[in-house]
């Protein structure tokens, strides 16, 4: 199948491209590299050295991998999206190209606005362009388990049947997000539900759990490495714990550490997305996958990192730290996740197995972690209106926070900035 | 109390200012007049001739009304919002300053993006500025009953207790909006819920029903008139039916006409908002009002217009027309609305009474309706990606659809464009 991946330069985007290419699919990638800029904005970089896109493409070619084409472009420019879809007519669009960090959205009001506006604009541009250019294509949209929050209920897959005052209906499971970023993903969900209702776009809405790992079956050599973020803004709690362990720093779960979330290995997330691609939603269908395998508390994660670390000669300790987030630190957590199993999904990689790979990869790139030691410890606070000085951000990356060209005025019939790599 | 009203130039904003001034409150108004531009964009105008703001202020002064100050400014410019709140330190902020038309949001992709981005940006700017400048102020935020959609359930006031798989919790009532505009109001609700959780902002979230009427106890003379929109983009179904009746055109309910919505008189909506202002939410409280009195179907409205019209010598007929919206045309509708009653709210004006006023006001301004006869009949379609040619929009109002200055780049310490009227 011909699959367009937006955000193909990212942590999930690149492994997904490799996985789909290996399965014989044709992959068209789109990215504007803004995540690289934004990670630099907070003084950090990827633990793994990541090739530039032209180097990635050259490496694919030199290893005889066929079927990948790349467009540099911004999803917030409607002409770019429309022209790309017009030219490529993809059968599937996997939309990963969004600002994906909760802490980044909480830096200040401008980062909040940019996160929400850019994310929903990219989604609106994609559904409008699909309507015009490829209405029969299948949209696989990346959401997050964080949309649901932590209600004192089992969490349904998107919809549930409720009874209220003697009547019953199937309605969307209530969303209770806890950052501007997480709300932006709820907004995307609303917009995609409406696009499905208006135009019948076949849609798989993926409520993604936290992804862990540095490796997939396709990532076996350095030229295939994907990024691995570890700073307090871009790294997950688990990633930070691994890096803290490798650097000999105390592991710092926020607050009591009882916050539970659903987790999935990078290779299993790729398996899930591939299954969604190869078993598309029906015309007019809107289906939701809660995409994770196991739930862990933040405290459990820290303990597991130390347990696995021991095998590799890593010793460490846990110091629970101030919680910069506004969240329950002890709560019920039991989301349902049956829909993927029906497609044949099989859990392949446990957290404990993946942690061995992660820690040894991080030991190998230890010099890169040492250089950015300062950005691992938490400094920002979701309760604070302006976190720039806490993060030592001297200069906000204008291009990262700016709303893009297309949104500054109504586009005329001007030319698109689509360039083929 | 000192009350800041954003969108003070609008249909609700101006009557609210008059009502609060009459009750002895101090009113600070903010507006950028974009609704006037946007109504012109679709070739329409207000049925009632509406004074410009400087004329409104002059009239207030010449009639000895004290206590009103006006700022011309754009809520999408954070510096404007912050400086206004810093200078005025309002005790209450009634946030009405948003794009309020579902059809306008459905014109094309750029109107969709502008509606959602501008609405959520204005809300984020207000809550961030409140956090910094007046964290104890009370936010009265205007949402819409349309956020809930039309589930086959009674609709709770914001939250409900549900049981699912043997567990119970109080969670937000699910939102199922049916236009980009209605989703933008859901997005505001999410953001305001989070701001309340992060910073404890005292919040009243008003799920407003459809407002009807041209008059309030304060609007007794021409200099007090508020706008009254009647075209297919800016007018409610009821307003269009009234104008169709006055012009001798057939009344055109969309589809079967069984679509039910909650309605409230302009003066009763002002009473409700005033009660919210005078009985603020507690510090840290987030409360929701479903603000309407009676539910009517679109078909019932058309019949009622003809019934009341007969008294005024107006004859007409009903032609059910193509439904440009994607909505259920026959459905259960029973939203709860008890919270306002607890504050002492009393329904003052029935739809039948208000219709007499509306129709006679419209007869008086019949020449203005005749001149814009072409914009009353439905031409646009929510299923169509680009409605500009159907609406005969020759030139999109750039300033109306553009995302505003503050969003184009991270603002430096430059000066605000706040000007006092």
Interface residues (C-beta under 8 A of the other chain):
Chain A: X78 X108 X109 X110 X112 X113 X114 X116 X117 X120 X121 X124 X125 X128 X131 X132 X151 X152 X153 X154 X156 X160 X162 X163 X164 X165 X167 X168 X169 X171 X172 X173 X174 X175 X176 X177 X178 X179 X180 X183 X186 X187 X190 X191 X193 X194 X197 X198 X199 X326 X332 X382 X383 X385 X396 X398 X401 X402 X403 X407 X408 X409 X410 X411
Chain B: X78 X108 X109 X110 X112 X113 X114 X116 X117 X120 X121 X124 X125 X128 X131 X132 X151 X152 X153 X154 X156 X160 X162 X163 X164 X165 X167 X168 X169 X171 X172 X173 X174 X175 X176 X177 X178 X179 X180 X183 X186 X187 X190 X191 X193 X194 X197 X198 X199 X326 X332 X382 X383 X385 X396 X398 X401 X402 X403 X407 X408 X409 X410 X411
